[in-house]
Amino acid sequence: MAKGVPAFQSAPPAGDKPAGRGAAKSGKNAAQNGEGGFWHSAEWMNLVSDILLLVASVVIGYGVVKAVLHMPLFELRQVVVTTPLGQVTGAQLEYAAVSSMRGNFFTVDLDKARESFEKLPWVRHAQLRRRWPATVEVSLEEQAAVAYWKMLETGDMRLVNTHGEVFDAASNAPMPVFSGPSERAPDMLVAQHRWDEMLQPIGRHIVALNLSPRSAWQLHLDDGLVLEMGRDQAKAPVDERLRKFVTAYPAAHEKLQQRWAVADLRYPAGFAVKMTNEKSQDKPQVSKGKQ
């Protein structure tokens, strides 16, 4: 053997046992390393191809449906208002429809259109639905104003509907004027109805109703008389004081024989009256109401 050259052993015979164990182990490692695994499995390949086919079908189907829905065949041709209207004008309806309805029968955004209609001054609620083949039906609930609302901060006028909600619109109808904290509008509406009924025996009704931030009530009647009601009290509720005033009013008014300017009902046992011809610094006359 030449010097410096490494020696090699010859391989064992092919039929030797050690060689058989080595070959088996080598095959097992090859299987573990993926040789002849996923890419050579018919079942896995079929599953992958099915999934890819399904995804492709969905994408193509979505594209076809989208294309069909945008075809001129489904053009939106008319908008029909199904409820009779008293305050909302045709021009307002046309503006709301044109500014909000984009797309065709299937793609028009009904929620966006509904919001556009509900922004109109006299619309409280709106409902929209599709009617085949090319129509959108609109159902509107109009505001029903029962009073004016004077803003405490700015003096601007709003309106109050039958639900005691303050909304922004214009009106010339003869209605009472409310002024107070906006969150108390429902309470003021209920109080106005109740007190109008209580004033019927003396033939008067409320034309203005004020509620201070401290919850003190003031009523202006149709003959110019102002009733200072004050705050509701457990021992002397406002309703009870007004009831006593209505009972005592005919006799007291006939006795005094003058037009009243202000009646102060903040006294538990009676009320004070200020005449129209009295000076502001004069002491008001007092008439005791019956208990």
Contacts in CASP RR format, 6 or more apart in sequence:
PFRMAT RR
TARGET T0000
AUTHOR 0000-0000-0000
METHOD contacts of the structure
MODEL  1
MAKGVPAFQSAPPAGDKPAGRGAAKSGKNAAQNGEGGFWHSAEWMNLVSD
ILLLVASVVIGYGVVKAVLHMPLFELRQVVVTTPLGQVTGAQLEYAAVSS
MRGNFFTVDLDKARESFEKLPWVRHAQLRRRWPATVEVSLEEQAAVAYWK
MLETGDMRLVNTHGEVFDAASNAPMPVFSGPSERAPDMLVAQHRWDEMLQ
PIGRHIVALNLSPRSAWQLHLDDGLVLEMGRDQAKAPVDERLRKFVTAYP
AAHEKLQQRWAVADLRYPAGFAVKMTNEKSQDKPQVSKGKQ
1 7 0 8 1.000
11 19 0 8 1.000
12 18 0 8 1.000
12 19 0 8 1.000
13 19 0 8 1.000
31 37 0 8 1.000
38 44 0 8 1.000
39 45 0 8 1.000
69 104 0 8 1.000
69 106 0 8 1.000
69 107 0 8 1.000
70 103 0 8 1.000
70 104 0 8 1.000
70 107 0 8 1.000
71 104 0 8 1.000
72 104 0 8 1.000
74 104 0 8 1.000
74 105 0 8 1.000
74 106 0 8 1.000
74 133 0 8 1.000
74 134 0 8 1.000
75 104 0 8 1.000
75 105 0 8 1.000
75 134 0 8 1.000
76 101 0 8 1.000
76 103 0 8 1.000
76 104 0 8 1.000
76 105 0 8 1.000
76 108 0 8 1.000
76 134 0 8 1.000
76 135 0 8 1.000
76 136 0 8 1.000
77 134 0 8 1.000
77 135 0 8 1.000
78 134 0 8 1.000
78 135 0 8 1.000
78 136 0 8 1.000
79 93 0 8 1.000
79 97 0 8 1.000
79 101 0 8 1.000
79 135 0 8 1.000
79 136 0 8 1.000
79 137 0 8 1.000
79 138 0 8 1.000
80 131 0 8 1.000
80 135 0 8 1.000
80 136 0 8 1.000
80 137 0 8 1.000
80 138 0 8 1.000
81 93 0 8 1.000
81 137 0 8 1.000
81 138 0 8 1.000
81 139 0 8 1.000
81 140 0 8 1.000
82 137 0 8 1.000
82 138 0 8 1.000
82 139 0 8 1.000
83 139 0 8 1.000
83 140 0 8 1.000
83 141 0 8 1.000
83 142 0 8 1.000
85 140 0 8 1.000
85 142 0 8 1.000
86 122 0 8 1.000
86 142 0 8 1.000
87 121 0 8 1.000
87 122 0 8 1.000
87 142 0 8 1.000
87 143 0 8 1.000
87 169 0 8 1.000
88 120 0 8 1.000
88 122 0 8 1.000
88 123 0 8 1.000
88 140 0 8 1.000
88 142 0 8 1.000
92 120 0 8 1.000
92 121 0 8 1.000
93 117 0 8 1.000
93 120 0 8 1.000
93 138 0 8 1.000
96 113 0 8 1.000
96 116 0 8 1.000
96 117 0 8 1.000
96 119 0 8 1.000
96 120 0 8 1.000
97 113 0 8 1.000
97 116 0 8 1.000
97 138 0 8 1.000
99 116 0 8 1.000
100 109 0 8 1.000
100 112 0 8 1.000
100 113 0 8 1.000
100 115 0 8 1.000
100 116 0 8 1.000
100 117 0 8 1.000
101 108 0 8 1.000
101 113 0 8 1.000
101 136 0 8 1.000
102 108 0 8 1.000
102 109 0 8 1.000
105 130 0 8 1.000
105 132 0 8 1.000
105 133 0 8 1.000
105 134 0 8 1.000
108 136 0 8 1.000
110 128 0 8 1.000
110 129 0 8 1.000
110 130 0 8 1.000
110 136 0 8 1.000
113 128 0 8 1.000
113 136 0 8 1.000
114 126 0 8 1.000
114 127 0 8 1.000
114 128 0 8 1.000
117 123 0 8 1.000
117 126 0 8 1.000
117 128 0 8 1.000
117 138 0 8 1.000
117 140 0 8 1.000
118 124 0 8 1.000
118 125 0 8 1.000
118 126 0 8 1.000
121 143 0 8 1.000
121 167 0 8 1.000
121 168 0 8 1.000
121 169 0 8 1.000
121 170 0 8 1.000
122 142 0 8 1.000
122 143 0 8 1.000
122 169 0 8 1.000
123 140 0 8 1.000
123 141 0 8 1.000
123 142 0 8 1.000
123 143 0 8 1.000
124 141 0 8 1.000
124 142 0 8 1.000
124 143 0 8 1.000
124 161 0 8 1.000
124 165 0 8 1.000
124 167 0 8 1.000
125 140 0 8 1.000
125 141 0 8 1.000
126 138 0 8 1.000
126 139 0 8 1.000
126 140 0 8 1.000
126 141 0 8 1.000
127 138 0 8 1.000
127 139 0 8 1.000
127 140 0 8 1.000
128 136 0 8 1.000
128 137 0 8 1.000
128 138 0 8 1.000
128 139 0 8 1.000
129 136 0 8 1.000
129 137 0 8 1.000
130 136 0 8 1.000
130 137 0 8 1.000
131 137 0 8 1.000
143 159 0 8 1.000
143 161 0 8 1.000
143 167 0 8 1.000
143 169 0 8 1.000
144 161 0 8 1.000
144 162 0 8 1.000
145 159 0 8 1.000
145 160 0 8 1.000
145 161 0 8 1.000
145 169 0 8 1.000
145 171 0 8 1.000
145 173 0 8 1.000
145 175 0 8 1.000
146 160 0 8 1.000
146 161 0 8 1.000
146 162 0 8 1.000
146 175 0 8 1.000
146 189 0 8 1.000
147 159 0 8 1.000
147 160 0 8 1.000
147 175 0 8 1.000
147 176 0 8 1.000
147 177 0 8 1.000
147 178 0 8 1.000
147 189 0 8 1.000
147 192 0 8 1.000
147 209 0 8 1.000
148 157 0 8 1.000
148 158 0 8 1.000
148 159 0 8 1.000
148 160 0 8 1.000
148 171 0 8 1.000
148 175 0 8 1.000
148 176 0 8 1.000
148 177 0 8 1.000
148 178 0 8 1.000
149 157 0 8 1.000
149 158 0 8 1.000
149 159 0 8 1.000
149 160 0 8 1.000
149 166 0 8 1.000
149 177 0 8 1.000
149 178 0 8 1.000
149 179 0 8 1.000
149 182 0 8 1.000
149 185 0 8 1.000
150 156 0 8 1.000
150 157 0 8 1.000
150 158 0 8 1.000
150 177 0 8 1.000
150 178 0 8 1.000
150 179 0 8 1.000
150 180 0 8 1.000
151 157 0 8 1.000
151 158 0 8 1.000
151 182 0 8 1.000
152 179 0 8 1.000
152 180 0 8 1.000
152 181 0 8 1.000
152 213 0 8 1.000
158 166 0 8 1.000
158 167 0 8 1.000
158 168 0 8 1.000
158 169 0 8 1.000
159 166 0 8 1.000
159 167 0 8 1.000
159 168 0 8 1.000
159 169 0 8 1.000
159 171 0 8 1.000
160 166 0 8 1.000
160 167 0 8 1.000
160 178 0 8 1.000
160 185 0 8 1.000
160 188 0 8 1.000
160 189 0 8 1.000
161 167 0 8 1.000
162 189 0 8 1.000
163 186 0 8 1.000
164 185 0 8 1.000
164 186 0 8 1.000
164 188 0 8 1.000
164 189 0 8 1.000
165 185 0 8 1.000
165 186 0 8 1.000
166 182 0 8 1.000
166 185 0 8 1.000
176 192 0 8 1.000
176 206 0 8 1.000
176 207 0 8 1.000
176 208 0 8 1.000
176 209 0 8 1.000
177 207 0 8 1.000
177 208 0 8 1.000
177 209 0 8 1.000
178 185 0 8 1.000
178 188 0 8 1.000
178 189 0 8 1.000
178 192 0 8 1.000
178 208 0 8 1.000
178 209 0 8 1.000
178 210 0 8 1.000
178 211 0 8 1.000
179 208 0 8 1.000
179 209 0 8 1.000
179 210 0 8 1.000
179 211 0 8 1.000
180 188 0 8 1.000
180 210 0 8 1.000
180 211 0 8 1.000
180 212 0 8 1.000
180 213 0 8 1.000
181 211 0 8 1.000
181 213 0 8 1.000
184 211 0 8 1.000
187 211 0 8 1.000
188 209 0 8 1.000
188 211 0 8 1.000
191 209 0 8 1.000
191 217 0 8 1.000
192 206 0 8 1.000
192 209 0 8 1.000
194 239 0 8 1.000
195 206 0 8 1.000
195 219 0 8 1.000
195 239 0 8 1.000
195 242 0 8 1.000
196 205 0 8 1.000
196 206 0 8 1.000
198 239 0 8 1.000
198 242 0 8 1.000
198 243 0 8 1.000
198 246 0 8 1.000
199 205 0 8 1.000
199 206 0 8 1.000
199 221 0 8 1.000
199 242 0 8 1.000
199 246 0 8 1.000
201 246 0 8 1.000
202 246 0 8 1.000
202 249 0 8 1.000
202 250 0 8 1.000
204 221 0 8 1.000
204 222 0 8 1.000
204 223 0 8 1.000
204 225 0 8 1.000
205 221 0 8 1.000
205 222 0 8 1.000
206 219 0 8 1.000
206 220 0 8 1.000
206 221 0 8 1.000
206 222 0 8 1.000
207 220 0 8 1.000
207 221 0 8 1.000
207 222 0 8 1.000
207 224 0 8 1.000
208 219 0 8 1.000
208 220 0 8 1.000
209 217 0 8 1.000
209 218 0 8 1.000
209 219 0 8 1.000
209 220 0 8 1.000
210 217 0 8 1.000
210 218 0 8 1.000
210 219 0 8 1.000
210 220 0 8 1.000
211 217 0 8 1.000
211 218 0 8 1.000
212 218 0 8 1.000
214 231 0 8 1.000
215 231 0 8 1.000
215 232 0 8 1.000
216 229 0 8 1.000
216 230 0 8 1.000
216 231 0 8 1.000
217 229 0 8 1.000
217 230 0 8 1.000
217 231 0 8 1.000
217 232 0 8 1.000
217 238 0 8 1.000
218 226 0 8 1.000
218 227 0 8 1.000
218 228 0 8 1.000
218 229 0 8 1.000
218 230 0 8 1.000
219 226 0 8 1.000
219 227 0 8 1.000
219 229 0 8 1.000
220 226 0 8 1.000
220 227 0 8 1.000
221 227 0 8 1.000
224 261 0 8 1.000
225 260 0 8 1.000
225 261 0 8 1.000
225 262 0 8 1.000
225 263 0 8 1.000
226 261 0 8 1.000
226 262 0 8 1.000
226 263 0 8 1.000
227 242 0 8 1.000
227 245 0 8 1.000
227 262 0 8 1.000
227 263 0 8 1.000
227 265 0 8 1.000
228 262 0 8 1.000
228 263 0 8 1.000
228 264 0 8 1.000
228 265 0 8 1.000
228 266 0 8 1.000
229 238 0 8 1.000
229 241 0 8 1.000
229 242 0 8 1.000
229 265 0 8 1.000
229 266 0 8 1.000
230 238 0 8 1.000
230 265 0 8 1.000
230 266 0 8 1.000
231 238 0 8 1.000
232 238 0 8 1.000
233 268 0 8 1.000
235 268 0 8 1.000
236 268 0 8 1.000
238 265 0 8 1.000
241 265 0 8 1.000
241 266 0 8 1.000
241 267 0 8 1.000
241 268 0 8 1.000
241 270 0 8 1.000
241 271 0 8 1.000
242 265 0 8 1.000
244 270 0 8 1.000
244 271 0 8 1.000
244 289 0 8 1.000
244 290 0 8 1.000
244 291 0 8 1.000
245 263 0 8 1.000
245 265 0 8 1.000
245 270 0 8 1.000
245 271 0 8 1.000
245 289 0 8 1.000
247 289 0 8 1.000
247 290 0 8 1.000
248 270 0 8 1.000
248 271 0 8 1.000
248 287 0 8 1.000
248 288 0 8 1.000
248 289 0 8 1.000
248 290 0 8 1.000
252 273 0 8 1.000
252 287 0 8 1.000
252 289 0 8 1.000
253 260 0 8 1.000
255 287 0 8 1.000
256 273 0 8 1.000
256 275 0 8 1.000
256 285 0 8 1.000
256 287 0 8 1.000
258 275 0 8 1.000
258 276 0 8 1.000
258 277 0 8 1.000
259 275 0 8 1.000
259 276 0 8 1.000
259 277 0 8 1.000
260 273 0 8 1.000
260 274 0 8 1.000
260 275 0 8 1.000
260 276 0 8 1.000
261 274 0 8 1.000
261 275 0 8 1.000
261 276 0 8 1.000
261 278 0 8 1.000
262 273 0 8 1.000
262 274 0 8 1.000
262 284 0 8 1.000
263 271 0 8 1.000
263 272 0 8 1.000
263 273 0 8 1.000
263 274 0 8 1.000
264 271 0 8 1.000
264 272 0 8 1.000
264 273 0 8 1.000
264 274 0 8 1.000
264 284 0 8 1.000
265 271 0 8 1.000
269 288 0 8 1.000
269 289 0 8 1.000
269 291 0 8 1.000
270 286 0 8 1.000
270 287 0 8 1.000
270 288 0 8 1.000
270 289 0 8 1.000
271 286 0 8 1.000
271 287 0 8 1.000
271 289 0 8 1.000
272 284 0 8 1.000
272 285 0 8 1.000
272 286 0 8 1.000
273 284 0 8 1.000
273 285 0 8 1.000
273 286 0 8 1.000
273 287 0 8 1.000
274 282 0 8 1.000
274 284 0 8 1.000
274 285 0 8 1.000
275 285 0 8 1.000
278 284 0 8 1.000
END
